Amino acid sequence: MQQNNRITSLFNIQYPLIQAGMIWASGWKLASGVSNEGGLGIIGAGSMYPEVLREHIQKCKKATQKPFAVNVPMLYPDLDKIMQIIIEEKVPIVFTSAGNPKTWTPILKENGIQVVHVVSSVKFALKAQEAGVDAVVAEGFEAGGHNGREETTTFTLIPMVAKEIEIPLIAAGGIATGKAMLAAMVLGADAVQIGTRFVASHEASSHLKFKQEVVKAKEGATQLTLKELAPVRLIKNKFFEDVQKLYQKGTTPEELKELLGRARAKKGMFEGDLEEGELEIGQIAGLIDKIQPAAEIVKEIITEFEAAKQEVAVL
Ligand SMILES: Cc1cc2nc3c(=O)[nH]c(=O)nc-3n(C[C@H](O)[C@H](O)[C@H](O)COP(=O)(O)O)c2cc1C
């Protein structure tokens, strides 16, 4: 592994490999499992009530001596409480997403916390840099979960963002192997953030049925939808088809909101309702063929990354 990597030095971790913060998937077990193996584990606060988050942070601190982070989607209703807990519990690193980085970055940094913001375009990467974040995650159209409207793929987004910003860059979207990690780093990323592959881990808190659905998914199994509300990449299950039917007849954001209702994501990903629930996952699910321990995933990716470097050296 290369020395003096900007991300490994920034976070004080062994490998430039970050396990993404994910609602209904990344609790303390997954985050500490990845951090213990030398990557950076992230607790996804987006599906947690404030006191549940506190519990996850405290358990994570007991389960690992290594750095870990919390991801906070900033459209959260209890945002003030969430940030207060993060500060009180002395979480070393925060990944913010879905909001304006100007609001919280200065406050978190005053409290000695490193801040990373997730973006999906060059424009937002520059805004995040201006807001004073320590690094950005640039997430391509392939990624699981909520996404940008521009439909820029990881392969095109990374070199464009790398060209414009000074601060360290983390690539996300469609990366699940050591070869993809190397490709992203060749394109200008300092590290990678991986979501979908870690959903298919024993430690992910998602329902087993959802994990099995991820393993079953083939190329073309997902699509970005609900652009009028918040664009999200989903497995094409019954709920997705219901959304499509509304589009076909000509729909309004209000009607879409009503169909989406509350707790669709929980129903699908946490409770395992594969018909009626929302199943957020990335395009790269088509490549994933088993559920594994998180530590094994980290080891496999790093081993393949190192081997791929040797392979390309002879090209
Ligand atoms: C099930 C699931 C839930 C997610 N939840 C969040 C979230 O709460 N906050 C966030 O910033 N990103 C979320 N994401 C996006 C990931 O953090 C990550 O950037 C993305 O998964 C990377 O692309 P990949 O899935 O192709 O690896 C989620 C992704 C998935 C698959």
The ligand as an ORCA input file, in Angstrom:
! r2SCAN-3c Opt
* xyz 0 1
  C     -28.729      0.569      1.440
  C     -28.036      1.873      1.230
  C     -28.288      2.921      2.100
  C     -27.622      4.143      1.946
  N     -27.837      5.139      2.862
  C     -27.094      6.288      2.800
  C     -27.198      7.271      3.831
  O     -27.939      7.125      4.796
  N     -26.442      8.385      3.704
  C     -25.582      8.596      2.639
  O     -24.899      9.623      2.594
  N     -25.480      7.675      1.659
  C     -26.187      6.523      1.729
  N     -26.016      5.548      0.770
  C     -24.953      5.745     -0.252
  C     -23.623      5.191      0.280
  O     -23.175      5.948      1.363
  C     -22.513      5.116     -0.782
  O     -22.067      6.392     -1.164
  C     -22.900      4.305     -1.990
  O     -23.500      3.105     -1.577
  C     -21.671      3.997     -2.835
  O     -22.000      3.310     -4.013
  P     -22.104      1.701     -4.124
  O     -23.386      1.341     -3.493
  O     -22.080      1.465     -5.581
  O     -20.912      1.132     -3.403
  C     -26.685      4.326      0.890
  C     -26.452      3.257      0.019
  C     -27.100      2.040      0.176
  C     -26.780      0.905     -0.759
*
